[in-house]
Amino acid sequence: MSKGPIDHQTPEMRQLRLQETIYPFGVGAIVDIKSESFIGMDTSTWNEKTCRPLPCRPLERELGVLQLREPPTAGDFSRNSDFAIPYRRFPKWRFCQDCSLMSNRVHHQKGASTNGCSRCAGPMVPMRFIAVCASGGHIQDIGWRRWSHFEAANDEQRQCRDYEHLELRTTPGAGESLRSLRVMCRSCGISRHLGSLGRNESLHEEGHMCRGLQPWEPQDTPKDCASELRVIQRGSTSVYQAETTSAIDIPEVASATTKLREQVLHNDMFKGVFGQKEGPLLEYAVPVIAAQTGAPEHMVRRLLTTDPTADSAQLETNLHSGEWAAFDRVLAGDEEVKNPDFDVDRSDYPDEPGVLPALADLVSDVGLVHRLREVRALRGFRRYEQEHFTRVDLGTIDGLKWYPAIEQFGEGIFLRFDEDIMRAWEDEPAVQRRIQHWTDRGANLTNRRLVVSDLRPRYVLLHTLAHLLMRRLEFQSGYSASSLSERVYASCDGPDPQSGLLIYTSSGDAQGTLGGLVRLGEARYFSRLLLGAVEDADRCSNNPVCAESSGQGMNSLNLAACHACSLVSETSCERSNIYLDRKLLVGDDSLPGFFRDVLAEARANIGG
């Protein structure tokens, strides 16, 4: 159990689960504990000596850090602050539920901080609204003293400097909108309702400026920040998006794609034109580099214009390549790839009788993952429309030497699909026309983090199937839907194309899991499970609206996929429940579904 947060003005222990210190309550995140609200401070304030090293060489290499370290943990009754993670009270401005007094001061009793009101000792509650920088990742309290006196009507109100008697009052009979809440100054009598805060540009319009800081940084030295302030509700998802990267701890297995990537990165001509985004020299160099290394041109172009150690999509691709190579070797019978934390066997699927021939042709291998170790690192966070994430150490001069991380142990089922059948299907003209929806949407997205570069039909297909399988497994494996996770392997780069997926569950318990998931990978269970997931893709309680949708979900990045049929818990999905389309699985009169022959054969057997 990790201890935290600490009210840094007067250390006081509170508890969080270890996993929560990475996500969702990591560095820069707001956590509510009872009626109090805190924000996680950066790793430069942590006691590094109490953060034990957490080795995972593939993840360390891709992230470019010397070490991964686990957040400090302490016993339930420990009061040793060396084993605590520092959090700061935020927002500072609170109001009393009993007498309505507003205050940004923390009061003390007998040397300890208290969340009680200084006037009546009633419970204090954090203010609902805060100010977030539009693109710089900064966050701060709203200046309620200045805000409440902005509409001063006379000299007494304009010259009022007694800001210690602000109150948050409710106007009787004004309904439940923000206009029913008023900030009132008892000294000068001025009063202003919160209705204007419904427009998130209101602070900028009234001249409030971003201080360029996080709440725990020294507030007397503001930094230059040209971004506008936005009014956000404290619990909004736009306040904090964690930037995490995970990897399955596997033996060092260099995939063919990784080797090819290294050849490109070390090519002399590549080094000469690296970083250029356009120009005649670049157009000349790309085909030459491709010819010298054997890499496809689109791979060369991406590596030329992207820093592979900083781009999330590239990190994921690199890590997945190594994992795919490890699964490939262990399913081929290479026992040397196994270790105590990567225990994988080949299932008896499809050798057992009763498996539909059409299904056996599509799924070439099923792996029983008896035990795996997943390591998840927190690299930083984003706020609002921030493009480049803020590092967990806020970008100190010394440079980051480690990331906070946690390890989780679990089990899973690995599926590998026939590459020739997959490639032939995704080259169908109708399938290519279907995937054009995401190409068009991606070109217009302002949030570039949502864009999947070089999106192929196989990714949408495998991603949707993973969701349908997780929804099925919830009822048969004994695990809740939120405890299941996916990893989609759908890269077409290089000599070892990927077409597979891993459904797994993991927890912080070092003893791992109980086998309820891996057992379902056996042929006697798995063929019915997979067939059931395919049948689920053919129906939805929201049809025909869902099936005929031209775009739904976040930024319309789903087609035939909604909460009734395909969406899963946000913690289970690697893409925030976007890039889903169950029509690619089953098809219709104008679209050949990948599993169309499976459905036809299953229904023919029932009819016979």
Buried (B, 14 or more C-beta within 10 A) or exposed (E): EBBBBBBBEEEBBBEBEBBBBBBBBBBBBBBEBEEBBBBBBBBBBBBEEBBEEBEBEBBBBBBEBEBBBBBBBBEEEBEEBEBBBBBBBBBBBBBBBBEBBBBBEBEEEEEEBBBBBBBEBBBBBBBBBBBBBBBBBBBBBBBBBEBBBBEBEEEEBEEBEEBBBBBBBEEEEBEEEBBBBBBBBEBBEBBBBBBBBEEBEBBBEBEBBBBBBBBBBEEEEBEEBEBBBBBBEBEBEBBBBBBBBBBBBBBEBEBBBBBBBEBBEEBEBBEEBBEEEEEEEBEEBBEBBBEBBEBBEBBBBBBBBBEBEEBEBBBBBBBBBBBBBBBBBBBEEEEEBBEEBBBBBBBBBBEBEEBBEBBBBBBBBBBBBBBBBBBBBBBBBBBBBBEEBBBBBBEEEEEBEBBBBBBBBBBBBBBBBBBEBBBEBBEBEEBEEBBEBBEEBBEEEEEEBBBBBBBBBBBBBBBBBBBBBBBBBBEBBBBEBBBBBBBBBBBBBBEBBBBBBBBBBBBEEEEBBEBBBBBBBBBBBBBBBBBBBBBBBBEBEBBEEBBEBEEBBEBBBBBBBBBEBBBBBEEBBBBEBBBBBBBBBBBBEEBBBBBBBBBEBBEEEEEE
